[in-house]
Amino acid sequence: MHIEFRHLRTIKAIHEAGGLGKAADLLNITQSALSHQIKGLEDQAGVELFVRRSKPLKLSAAGMRLLRAADRILPEVAALEEEFSGLREGKSGRLHIAIECHACFEWLFPVLENFRKTWGDVDVDIRPGLAFDALPALMKEEVDLVVSSDPEDLPGISFEPLFDYAPVFVASAQHPLAQKPWIEAEDFRGQTLITYPVERSRLDIFSQLLTPAKVEPAQIRQAELTAVILLLVASNRGVAVLPDWVVREVKYSSDYVTRPLTEKGITRRLYAAVRTEDLEKPYMSGLIRLAGEEARRLQAA
């Protein structure tokens, strides 16, 4: 027996219309074509689907069984068609994000809140990119966007600029280094450096300053939350290096000061790494636009 979706739509239309003529109008076919379709379906089933000579036309027990299947299957098919339509038009889809920048959680959540209001049909999830190789995962379609400050030349991957930031030195206002106009690598010798629990290669202070200068702090202390890092710094338990926008946004205390790293300062750029083909999806370009707007808000704060 070969049942098609049109058979399910036919059985439902006849039941709701109560007659072949009205059902044919609903289905936009002739009554003759509808009768032929019913006969073919009954021949396949080997049973009658309607009680003959009943007005209005009624379904037989076998017809009711088929109607129950239609009531269950057709809504699922309609939902699937709507979902596929949304995927084609870029209104829905999957957006799984990996973050290589630990401090970016402070910036990303407001972006996603605004994103949700416009793109509610997009499945959003966040995977910290600190525990796995985020960019290879992007290439293997395990994630859809990676927030990173380290662009690479990868086939099929585009790095879309989000915003520039400056890693800045943060210390208690009572710390001796707070009196300096800027901080050099040598100033970190003998210091307790408070960082996020991240590999050195992913921390700006090491990749941009200490490692090239072959300078090692006296001690490294780790803290998960930005507010905790600033609390420790304000209590003169150590020094830290954080993105300038993070320090402005959190505003934990007035008991610490910021200084540029080196006389000229250090500038870094944050990127959204995405598969190049995905840039055409409206929700992807929408997220990148919202990210830029939030970045400008932070920089103006």
BELFEN-V486247 format. One record per residue. N is the residue number from 0. NEAR is the number of other C-alpha atoms within 8 Angstrom. Layout:
N;NEAR, N;NEAR
This chain:
0;4, 1;4, 2;7, 3;6, 4;7, 5;6, 6;10, 7;14, 8;10, 9;11, 10;12, 11;11, 12;11, 13;13, 14;11, 15;7, 16;9, 17;12, 18;11, 19;12, 20;7, 21;10, 22;14, 23;12, 24;9, 25;8, 26;8, 27;6, 28;9, 29;8, 30;9, 31;6, 32;8, 33;12, 34;9, 35;8, 36;9, 37;8, 38;8, 39;8, 40;10, 41;11, 42;8, 43;8, 44;8, 45;6, 46;7, 47;10, 48;11, 49;9, 50;10, 51;6, 52;5, 53;7, 54;7, 55;6, 56;14, 57;11, 58;11, 59;10, 60;7, 61;10, 62;12, 63;10, 64;8, 65;10, 66;11, 67;8, 68;9, 69;12, 70;9, 71;8, 72;8, 73;11, 74;8, 75;8, 76;8, 77;8, 78;8, 79;8, 80;8, 81;8, 82;9, 83;8, 84;8, 85;11, 86;10, 87;7, 88;9, 89;10, 90;12, 91;14, 92;10, 93;8, 94;12, 95;12, 96;13, 97;14, 98;16, 99;13, 100;11, 101;10, 102;10, 103;8, 104;9, 105;8, 106;10, 107;9, 108;8, 109;9, 110;12, 111;9, 112;8, 113;9, 114;12, 115;9, 116;7, 117;6, 118;10, 119;9, 120;7, 121;12, 122;10, 123;8, 124;7, 125;8, 126;8, 127;9, 128;12, 129;10, 130;5, 131;5, 132;8, 133;13, 134;8, 135;7, 136;10, 137;14, 138;10, 139;7, 140;7, 141;7, 142;13, 143;13, 144;13, 145;16, 146;13, 147;12, 148;10, 149;6, 150;8, 151;4, 152;5, 153;6, 154;4, 155;8, 156;11, 157;9, 158;9, 159;9, 160;8, 161;12, 162;10, 163;8, 164;11, 165;11, 166;15, 167;12, 168;13, 169;13, 170;16, 171;14, 172;9, 173;6, 174;9, 175;6, 176;8, 177;13, 178;6, 179;8, 180;7, 181;9, 182;13, 183;9, 184;11, 185;6, 186;8, 187;12, 188;10, 189;7, 190;11, 191;12, 192;13, 193;14, 194;12, 195;9, 196;7, 197;9, 198;6, 199;7, 200;7, 201;10, 202;9, 203;10, 204;9, 205;12, 206;12, 207;9, 208;10, 209;12, 210;10, 211;9, 212;7, 213;6, 214;11, 215;8, 216;11, 217;10, 218;8, 219;9, 220;8, 221;8, 222;11, 223;8, 224;7, 225;9, 226;8, 227;9, 228;13, 229;11, 230;10, 231;10, 232;16, 233;13, 234;7, 235;11, 236;8, 237;11, 238;14, 239;12, 240;12, 241;11, 242;11, 243;10, 244;9, 245;10, 246;9, 247;9, 248;8, 249;8, 250;7, 251;7, 252;8, 253;6, 254;7, 255;12, 256;10, 257;9, 258;12, 259;15, 260;13, 261;10, 262;8, 263;6, 264;8, 265;10, 266;8, 267;9, 268;10, 269;13, 270;14, 271;13, 272;14, 273;14, 274;13, 275;8, 276;6, 277;8, 278;10, 279;7, 280;9, 281;10, 282;11, 283;11, 284;10, 285;9, 286;11, 287;11, 288;8, 289;11, 290;11, 291;10, 292;8, 293;11, 294;11, 295;9, 296;8, 297;10, 298;7, 299;5, 300;6
